[in-house]
């Protein structure tokens, strides 16, 4: 049996209509610096019919929607919107909502987000340095910021997880966060963003991931691992996929497309075929966990 033969849960994807709803990075000029370079191609409507067309012959059964940097003044507006999308199209089946943890109304916002039936987690990208050489602990808006942590403390009482997107050079702070809040499940997005594929770059990424993986309340999404200005290639990414699984253990990992963002560097079939190739020698039950069961468990699908 192969990955195409069983249902898939795409653990990280997005829908949007920038012509109707305001997303600063999709609507404003000039465009922001972006890790995949020019993103003009994705600054247009992407809804479930577009997504299903992109998935081709893969049996996507359920999806997890992740906040899209919608207008930060109206985070609940995004959650209402995506619930309407789900009601119309049957996907997504779980939601990672927007919540600014260091805002004055963080507690009230978290309570309000938790009341929506599909919301399982929230995301607020903490402040991050542009490179490992510039990384410092304690910056305002970072995972060390007491105000940011005060907001984070409201997640567990409201039965919410936290989706963390940060580059690997901040995973030491993530490990401390996980240790200080053991009741909150943290889902690391995009495999810690291993963009530096040099020998020392990958060694530093592995070391940071190994440190974080010691925290049992951290899960991992293997997604968003493409490289700037370069098509998604198995030879570039399969070693990263296998290392990530080896570090965290297959039971704590899940695959995801990051569509439509990752459509900038590869089509859905190329990316998921790469995941399948990377795991082809693993037992069928392990493969099914990575493609389906683990996401169902973590996001309560």
Secondary structure, 3 states (H helix, E strand, C coil): CCHHHCCEEEEEECCECCCCCCCHHHHCCCCCCCCCCCCHHHCCCECHHHHHHHHCCCCEEEEEEECCCCCHHHHHHHHHHHHHHHHHHCCCCEEEEECCCCCCCHHHHHHHHHCCCCEEEEECCCCCCCCHHHCCCCCCCCCCCHHHHHHHCHHHHCCCEEEECCCHHHHHHHHHHHHHCCCCCEEEHHHHCCCCCCHHHHHHHHHHHHHHHCCCCEEEEECCCCCCCCCCCHHHHHHHHHHHHHHHCHHHEEECCCECHHHHCCCHHHHHHHHHHHHCCCCHHHHHHHHHHHHHHHCCC
